[in-house]
Amino acid sequence: MLQPVGVGHKSLADYTHLVGRPLIEEVRTLAEGLQGLRVLHLSATAFGGGVSEILYTLVPLMRDVGIEAEWEIIIGREEFFNATKLMHNALQGAPQDLSPHDWKVYEEYNEINARELSGDWDVIIVHDPQPLAIRQHVREKSKNWVWRCHIDLSTPHEPTIERLVPLIAEYDGGSVYHLQQYVPASLNGAGPVHICPPAIDPLSPKNMALSPEDAAFVCDQFGVDVDRPLMCQVSRFDPWKDPHGVIDAYRIVKEDLPEIQLALVGSMATDDPEGWEFFNSTLEYAAGDPDIKILNNLNQVGSIEVNAFQSQAEVVVQKSTREGFGLTVSGRSGRRGPSSAATSAASRSRCRTARPATSSRRPRSAPTARCASCASRSSASSSAAPARSMSASTS
């Protein structure tokens, strides 16, 4: 059997003070015809990244409205996740397809996982490319299959997307994307297509309101001088998130504002074998600067700590060159203070829809206002530079 993921309890009623009773009642009314529907979410990992962040909230809320929702993760060894990381990079535009051996590994593990899939489901929602090929082996195990894409397919490497499009087209429930520009042109109308932007959970520990005192206390534990301005990026350690470019932007800001600090905060996901390599290269790129804090979950950085860094920061940077989610920008919209987003479509979309929220954040001083201005200019400037080669990070 595939590994089930345990999730906590959540209730729609808890969100009433945020969205109002009419919307909560509307959701429950819409769900009345779905009582008892058996739905399985299938993904590559239960830890790290936007898919798991969404599902830890979505699955219990589906249960709260009467849907029998479950979540399972596929099995795979390093060779499989090495192949799917190559696939992920290629689908986001890296000019490097999988080798014949990599494709063979990908197909073999999808067949193995298909054999381990049990149950008779009304709907199976397959998240991202890693388990995409499972359906072709066991289509009888669900009445409907939906593929949910969480990555930026706006400029995919053509040989890679062409290999996957026939698999996507077979999903009778259609495919779901965060933005219209992520829909593969080569899909050419095959199967239903749905656009559904992601969202944050405002009540999760990562996004709930923190007092300035609590945020400062947490950041102080990680060596941040809470009396000096802070820039922060929260993302995976991944070339598409461009942490090296964030360090470049920080160095430009520091010329004008010597007291600035930088925190690069991320989690190491189990389906990302490239993560440690890029984490170490980011450490090396920081060149021992004591004002650059590079932290991950193995430094005891969890959801509360991420919240504290984003709350404490005068500027939150999201310098993604490709971005499936843009959840960091959405999360920042619930806090006072500027975000500087790079050129990815998802980040731009999050910025357009972000609304200012009330906050107990301390007033920004003139130096920290300068920090925001400089960060915005320098991030835009470094985004214009030619993209770094992906081959070095995937070899």
C-alpha positions, 0 to 999 in steps of 0.5 A, spaced: 500 500 500 502 507 498 503 511 505 497 514 508 498 521 510 495 523 517 492 530 517 489 534 523 482 537 524 479 543 521 472 546 520 470 551 516 466 555 521 473 557 524 474 561 518 467 565 519 471 571 522 475 572 516 470 571 510 463 572 513 458 567 514 454 567 507 461 565 504 461 559 509 454 557 508 455 557 500 460 552 501 456 548 505 450 548 500 455 547 494 458 541 498 451 538 499 451 534 493 458 531 494 456 527 501 460 521 501 464 522 495 470 518 496 476 522 494 484 521 494 489 526 493 496 522 490 502 526 491 510 525 491 511 528 498 508 530 505 513 535 507 516 541 504 513 545 498 507 548 496 503 541 495 503 539 502 502 546 505 495 546 501 493 539 502 494 539 510 489 544 510 484 542 504 484 535 506 481 536 513 476 541 510 474 537 505 472 532 510 468 537 514 463 538 508 462 531 508 467 528 503 471 522 504 478 525 502 484 521 503 491 523 502 497 518 500 504 519 497 508 515 492 514 511 493 520 512 490 528 511 491 533 516 489 534 514 482 526 516 481 527 523 484 533 524 480 529 523 474 523 527 476 527 533 478 530 533 471 523 533 469 521 538 473 527 543 471 525 541 463 518 543 464 520 549 467 524 551 461 531 548 462 534 545 456 535 538 458 530 532 457 531 526 461 535 520 458 532 514 455 534 510 462 531 516 466 524 515 462 525 508 463 526 509 471 520 514 471 515 509 468 517 503 472 516 507 478 509 509 476 507 502 474 510 500 481 506 505 485 500 503 480 500 496 483 500 499 490 494 503 489 488 500 493 481 502 494 475 504 489 475 511 489 470 516 486 475 521 484 483 521 484 487 527 484 494 526 482 498 532 484 504 534 479 508 530 474 511 525 479 505 520 479 502 522 472 503 516 469 499 512 474 493 512 471 494 509 465 496 502 469 490 502 473 484 507 470 479 502 473 481 504 480 477 511 480 471 513 476 474 520 475 481 522 474 484 529 475 491 531 474 493 537 478 499 541 476 503 546 481 509 548 476 510 553 471 509 550 464 509 557 460 515 555 457 517 548 457 522 544 454 518 541 448 521 534 448 519 533 455 512 536 455 511 532 448 512 526 452 507 528 457 501 531 454 498 524 451 498 522 459 495 529 461 490 528 455 487 521 458 485 524 464 477 524 464 476 529 469 481 534 466 487 537 468 488 543 473 493 549 473 494 555 477 494 560 471 491 560 464 499 561 461 501 554 464 496 550 460 501 546 455 499 549 448 500 542 445 494 540 449 490 543 444 483 542 447 484 535 449 480 534 455 477 539 460 482 544 463 480 548 469 484 554 472 484 554 480 489 559 483 492 556 490 491 560 496 494 560 503 491 558 510 490 564 514 489 560 520 496 556 519 502 557 524 505 559 518 500 565 517 497 566 523 498 573 526 504 574 531 505 580 535 512 584 534 515 581 540 514 574 539 516 575 532 523 579 534 524 573 540 524 568 535 528 571 530 533 573 535 534 566 537 537 565 530 542 570 530 538 576 527 539 583 530 532 585 531 534 592 531 536 592 524 532 592 518 531 585 515 530 582 508 527 575 507 526 570 502 522 564 504 523 558 498 526 552 497 533 552 495 532 551 488 535 555 482 528 557 480 528 561 486 534 564 485 537 565 492 544 567 489 540 573 485 537 575 492 544 575 495 546 579 489 540 584 491 542 584 498 549 586 496 547 592 492 542 594 498 548 594 503 552 599 499 546 604 501 544 601 507 550 597 511 546 595 517 541 591 512 541 583 514 538 577 509 535 571 511 534 565 506 529 560 509 527 554 506 525 547 507 528 541 504 523 536 501 524 529 500 522 529 493 528 534 491 535 531 491 537 537 488 536 541 494 542 539 498 546 541 493 543 548 491 543 549 499 550 548 499 552 552 493 548 558 496 552 557 503 558 558 499 556 564 495 554 567 501 562 567 502 561 567 510 557 574 511 555 574 518 549 578 516 546 573 511 542 567 515 541 561 511 536 556 514 532 550 513 528 545 517 534 542 520 536 548 523 529 547 527 526 552 522 518 550 522 512 554 520 512 559 526 519 561 525 517 562 517 512 566 520 516 570 524 522 571 519 516 574 514 513 578 520 520 581 522 522 583 515 522 590 512 522 587 505 520 580 503 523 578 496 520 572 492 525 572 486 523 566 482 524 566 475 519 560 475 514 559 480 508 554 480 505 557 487 507 564 489 504 562 496 510 567 499 507 573 496 500 571 498 502 570 505 506 577 505 499 580 503 497 578 510 502 583 513 504 590 513 510 591 509 512 591 502 514 584 497 519 585 492 517 579 486 521 577 480 518 576 473 514 569 474 507 569 472 505 566 479 508 572 483 505 577 479 498 574 480 499 574 487 501 581 487 495 583 483 491 580 488 494 581 495 490 586 499 493 590 505 491 587 512 491 590 519 497 589 523 501 591 529 507 591 526 512 597 528 512 603 524 517 603 518 523 608 520 526 612 514 532 607 513 528 601 513 523 605 508 530 606 504 531 598 504 524 597 501 526 602 495 533 599 494 531 592 495 525 593 489 530 596 485 536 591 486 531 585 485 528 588 478 535 589 476 538 582 477 532 579 474 534 582 468 541 579 468 541 572 463 539 566 467 544 562 470 545 555 466 541 549 469 546 544 467 550 545 472 545 544 478 542 538 474 548 534 473 
